[in-house]
Amino acid sequence: VEMREEIEAMTAGDGGRPTLEKTIFLVSDSTGQTAKLLLSRLLVQYGDLGEPRVRLFAGVTTAAQLTDLMEQAEALSRDLLVFATLVDPKLSDLLEQLAASMDVRYINVFKPLLTSLDSWFGSSARGIPGDCFEGPVMTQSAVNTEFFRMADAVQFVQQHISGLNRQDWPKADVILVGLSRVGKEVAAGYLAQRGVRAACLSVAPGEALPPELSLLRQGKIVVLAMEADALVRRRRSRIAELERRAAPSFLESGYANPERVEFEVKFLADLVRRHPEWLGPIDCTYLAMDELCAALTRELRLNG
């Protein structure tokens, strides 16, 4: 009962989604960073079902540690999954043996991957857990909070691209505003990996701004801009990709016309001047995605 209450306390939050009556033991022989990152990507696929309870067991490097946590798993065996990222072959084999004898469902993600890589390299993996990681070791409660914040942010971005679900904008950490193909959706996805809830809105001449935008607090809207020549190239690449795939296109005639794009760039600059409460614009023309997201993070931090 005590452990169950601990798990529930760690997974409690204000995300508003229901908690599943399922538990995942996240088992790592290092800090658990890789394990929680991988599991968060997978859980996004089942986000509509709610959040399972997750408990992280980091630094599992001995048979005694593994046996102890598996005994705990056996006590909660119903609707429990052991999700492991063990690289030590001895611990990996012990996990299989314990799971079979205790009837505990498990996945050891790295074992089939390392087996395939061993075959390809013609050499055995060293079995050294996270030897290059130099970051801080987080507490279980901090890991659990960060874990679900990241998973929630990924799902939020997927549901709020292209101006969708505007009623949820007050829940966003940032609204990325810019012209079509400036890179808002990619930047939003990148930010989500860092637990930032981002929504996107494309603006264009002749289209009224949604009223929901004016209701947001100052410091939440960030404008992304790009030089006209670079934007023309991006749009032409998009058109060529759609044609190559023989996919239907809903793009307007002249979407990549240089004169039209130049007009849109000037329109955005004028829009920014009329909205001094907006942050930016951040010029994306020569920024790699990690550089852009670093600039976005700095902007939000300075104005948060």
Secondary structure, 3 states (H helix, E strand, C coil): CHHHHHHHHHHCCCCCCCEEEEEEEEEECCCCHHHHHHHHHHHHHHHHHCEEEEEEECCCCCHHHHHHHHHHHHHCCCCEEEEEECCCHHHHHHHHHHHHHHCCEEEECHHHHHHHHHHHHCCCCCCCCCCCCCCCCCCHHHHHHHHHHHHHHHHHHHHCCCCCCHHHHHHCCEEEEECCCCCHHHHHHHHHCCCCCEEEEECCCCCCCCHHHHHCCCCCEEEEECCHHHHHHHHHHHHHHHHHCCCCCCCCCCCCCHHHHHHHHHHHHHHHHCCCCCEEEEECCCCCHHHHHHHHHHHHHHHC
